């Protein structure tokens, strides 16, 4: 038996109840041995330090829509959640706490620091997981993973060893992004480019051996970073620049330092920038590093890792880098080497975590050889794997995999996956140097065995005891995240049931901003590991759905620094998680495009989310109406309607239901989620809640032939048919909506079906349309019928008829099929338009009838007439139409005058001019319509 629903929908209580019920029942905890085609998603792991923001809300809505649909398709779905340990973020947070207590982390020690980190993770690290639960994420929380879990750590160690054994991991001194604030190398992803107002300083560098014949005795170089000039080892010009061709191969004397450095020709130089002469500081700039490599220039580091100048900076040693900048400029000016200073806006790389400009510095680090891995990914992409949606992002992915630089994977931190390398420090006097030999091993015991084999005999011969020390650094967070699609499924255990069942995963849903840093690293590492065996199956996901960003109410990218982020939790509290989810997905114009969320910060409200909440209320009220009119029965007890008893409106809505079901399945399956949401909104609101319910009302509550008499068998049979249609449409509609609005649909489905709480709509099958339900011709004709009813209602409003006042309706059409549809729907037209009578005529018959004073309108191939003789005051109606004509004429003159003004047409914003033209066209249409109605009324 169907269950009663409260009068009003309470999202908070409903959502909490179903989230708890799903989780307690293990509804989303699949068995790898269970039936159904496998479908899997491992969700992008948010930082354990994070809290929910609108980007999470958007991505969650997209992923959950996809996986819930696939469950309804009968697939064995795994959606696996987890969090990332976020090395720099956690370490920065804990160091700030220690600093406030006056305790340096070095004094605390590594083991105690890590104990503190794990304690923090246990107490506060689950904040974002709890927040994600509020969104109704249908993930398997029993399989939740953390990137520092023992199993995932084992995977990281195994991956490091395999890459090292393949010659794809090496250790060396190279230029890296260095964050002085966190004291660590950082990845490209952790570098944020910021546009800053700066300066371009022009310095005079004198030629060592004096001026060329008839030429100058110096070169002028331009730089935005004067402090690095102390490490210059060359000056570069373009090989085709005639201004400097004669000087290539000569030397200049570096001011303040006195070092003679060569002038080299290199195609990297832009002759149009500055003076066309570029100072080359190979140890402090990646482009300069490349120039230095090509020309054999030495590398001189003049900056320490804490951002101060080192001994190689001479008199400037000990100064902070920005203090040194001012001091160098002052010294150059005092020496007569400063030519000029220009304002210059340029991009400066900042550490996303340290919030300071990064420094390109030489540092001994661990690297992954990227090109061999990228080459394999390019080969797979040529074979169509993975497939990008939208397709245009494939080029972005391919371009990044081309001419790729090696990946620095070591970080000078304590929180993270410690690098599984042990240095044989007994070979280098107990210290780790660039030349210290090392062994790579799974643990200390294996390291000692390997070191004993390689160095033990030699050490004893030299009178030394074998001494090992593990590398103190940890791996880049993106190294462990790159293994996420298979480390979470049990790799490297070849017998892992989850890995065998759900790898490769089905789809990755992520933002375009991390294609380079995460998507590509996952594909590269999967190629090296081959977790699923040979062939194309090693690619970690079949599809990559790229989504855009959620922008604020002013269409700006949301960021912490801009302070314009939107916290989704207050919106969930106000409108419900389903409303927020539906609003976000519905706003998607296309995959990969940004969306704008309107938001009133003062009121904490959003009209977009409010509209979705109103939609939820509409569905709630429609279901309550059904429950009050189904006679206590359920869709199952009512059964399917007899096709022979279906009326025109029944056949129409069942055809529309079948079509929308097919369209929605296709849209969900192809990741056109925004189109699915828009289509369901229109269908549910207009065709089901408005038209279908209105059309069924008279049949759901039939009146007996005479007061006090029982309903006839025919009326009872028709009432049951109406109930069956309404129950079937609503039940299937709730299934279609479930991926988008899971809590609401689950609640309404239980109310409608009377199913026990242990049975879930979330695990039900997708509806299969009845054979022969689709009827495109009927749908087209019924759409014309609906428009005809709208026209009649509009004419009644123009005439000023009272809602309860009956009036005759006359339709004229030369199309036999449309005439037949109108005739069959006479009872519906009468009910919905308060028609006194409904007459359908062909043009010839209509022309032969005596002319009547009537309002008329045309809808496609149909003329609609509303005879008014004896129903309204025709003189008053004519006066009102004349007044409408006068008003429209005045508006036409005003708008026409504005558009005729050359200043307005040429200087006003295009959107203002377009709006003016649209208003003029509308006014002209209304004026013409009113004049025609005057003619129809004999005015």
HELIX and SHEET records of a PDB file:
HELIX    1   1 UNK A   11  UNK A   25  1                                  15    
HELIX    2   2 UNK A   54  UNK A   72  1                                  19    
HELIX    3   3 UNK A   87  UNK A  100  1                                  14    
HELIX    4   4 UNK A  105  UNK A  108  1                                   4    
HELIX    5   5 UNK A  110  UNK A  124  1                                  15    
HELIX    6   6 UNK A  127  UNK A  134  1                                   8    
HELIX    7   7 UNK A  141  UNK A  143  5                                   3    
HELIX    8   8 UNK A  150  UNK A  165  1                                  16    
HELIX    9   9 UNK A  188  UNK A  190  5                                   3    
HELIX   10  10 UNK A  226  UNK A  231  5                                   6    
HELIX   11  11 UNK A  245  UNK A  247  5                                   3    
HELIX   12  12 UNK A  286  UNK A  295  1                                  10    
HELIX   13  13 UNK A  311  UNK A  316  5                                   6    
HELIX   14  14 UNK A  321  UNK A  334  1                                  14    
HELIX   15  15 UNK A  370  UNK A  382  1                                  13    
HELIX   16  16 UNK A  393  UNK A  401  1                                   9    
HELIX   17  17 UNK A  425  UNK A  427  5                                   3    
HELIX   18  18 UNK A  444  UNK A  451  1                                   8    
HELIX   19  19 UNK A  452  UNK A  456  3                                   5    
HELIX   20  20 UNK A  457  UNK A  461  1                                   5    
HELIX   21  21 UNK A  477  UNK A  481  1                                   5    
HELIX   22  22 UNK A  484  UNK A  487  1                                   4    
HELIX   23  23 UNK A  497  UNK A  502  1                                   6    
HELIX   24  24 UNK A  512  UNK A  514  5                                   3    
HELIX   25  25 UNK A  515  UNK A  519  3                                   5    
HELIX   26  26 UNK A  520  UNK A  529  1                                  10    
HELIX   27  27 UNK A  536  UNK A  538  5                                   3    
HELIX   28  28 UNK A  568  UNK A  575  1                                   8    
HELIX   29  29 UNK A  577  UNK A  586  1                                  10    
HELIX   30  30 UNK A  607  UNK A  629  1                                  23    
HELIX   31  31 UNK A  635  UNK A  638  1                                   4    
HELIX   32  32 UNK A  643  UNK A  645  5                                   3    
HELIX   33  33 UNK A  648  UNK A  669  1                                  22    
HELIX   34  34 UNK A  673  UNK A  682  1                                  10    
HELIX   35  35 UNK A  683  UNK A  692  3                                  10    
HELIX   36  36 UNK A  693  UNK A  700  1                                   8    
HELIX   37  37 UNK A  713  UNK A  738  1                                  26    
HELIX   38  38 UNK A  742  UNK A  753  1                                  12    
HELIX   39  39 UNK A  761  UNK A  763  5                                   3    
HELIX   40  40 UNK A  776  UNK A  799  1                                  24    
HELIX   41  41 UNK A  816  UNK A  824  1                                   9    
HELIX   42  42 UNK A  826  UNK A  833  1                                   8    
HELIX   43  43 UNK A  843  UNK A  848  1                                   6    
HELIX   44  44 UNK A  874  UNK A  900  1                                  27    
HELIX   45  45 UNK A  902  UNK A  907  1                                   6    
HELIX   46  46 UNK A  910  UNK A  936  1                                  27    
SHEET    1   A 2 UNK A  38  UNK A  42  0                                        
SHEET    2   A 2 UNK A  76  UNK A  80  1                                        
SHEET    1   B 3 UNK A  46  UNK A  47  0                                        
SHEET    2   B 3 UNK A  82  UNK A  84  1                                        
SHEET    3   B 3 UNK A 145  UNK A 146  1                                        
SHEET    1   C 4 UNK A 184  UNK A 185  0                                        
SHEET    2   C 4 UNK A 169  UNK A 179 -1                                        
SHEET    3   C 4 UNK A 359  UNK A 368 -1                                        
SHEET    4   C 4 UNK A 407  UNK A 408 -1                                        
SHEET    1   D 6 UNK A 218  UNK A 223  0                                        
SHEET    2   D 6 UNK A 191  UNK A 207 -1                                        
SHEET    3   D 6 UNK A 251  UNK A 253 -1                                        
SHEET    4   D 6 UNK A 260  UNK A 265 -1                                        
SHEET    5   D 6 UNK A 234  UNK A 237  1                                        
SHEET    6   D 6 UNK A 278  UNK A 280 -1                                        
SHEET    1   E 3 UNK A 218  UNK A 223  0                                        
SHEET    2   E 3 UNK A 191  UNK A 207 -1                                        
SHEET    3   E 3 UNK A 338  UNK A 351 -1                                        
SHEET    1   F 3 UNK A 387  UNK A 389  0                                        
SHEET    2   F 3 UNK A 541  UNK A 547  1                                        
SHEET    3   F 3 UNK A 505  UNK A 511  1                                        
SHEET    1   G 2 UNK A 410  UNK A 411  0                                        
SHEET    2   G 2 UNK A 474  UNK A 475 -1                                        
SHEET    1   H 3 UNK A 438  UNK A 440  0                                        
SHEET    2   H 3 UNK A 421  UNK A 424 -1                                        
SHEET    3   H 3 UNK A 468  UNK A 470 -1                                        
SHEET    1   I 2 UNK A 550  UNK A 551  0                                        
SHEET    2   I 2 UNK A 595  UNK A 596  1                                        
SHEET    1   J 4 UNK A 835  UNK A 841  0                                        
SHEET    2   J 4 UNK A 807  UNK A 812  1                                        
SHEET    3   J 4 UNK A 862  UNK A 867 -1                                        
SHEET    4   J 4 UNK A 854  UNK A 859 -1                                        
END                                                                             
